Amino acid sequence: MSTTNAESGMRDWTDKATRERLEKDIAAVKSDIATLTDQITDALNTFSKSTSKQARRGYRQARENMDSAIDDMSERGSAMMDAAQDAYGSIEETLEDAITQRPLATVALALGIGFLIGAAWRR
């Protein structure tokens, strides 16, 4: 029976040592999992912030491009309006000069245009 007690004592000691080793290993794994979880959380937060910054930067750039395009179109519209006003003024001056220099020809031209419009209107 002394052999059995020795074996039993050895098993208890081995089981106890194994259990302690397993508990240490489990604690180490839990610690590793907690560390890994923190690292993943930090990585996701960094990714989220980076993505948010990129989205804000893209929105800001799109808005600046839109403002620039609107300003450009406004300038072009103003230039076209100025050109149209200049052309109108030029045509008006040309007509005034033509009427002043040749009043009879102008009246005859007006009567001819009126006659053509009247003839086209009847049909």
Secondary structure as UniProt FT lines:
FT   HELIX           2..101
FT   HELIX           103..122
//
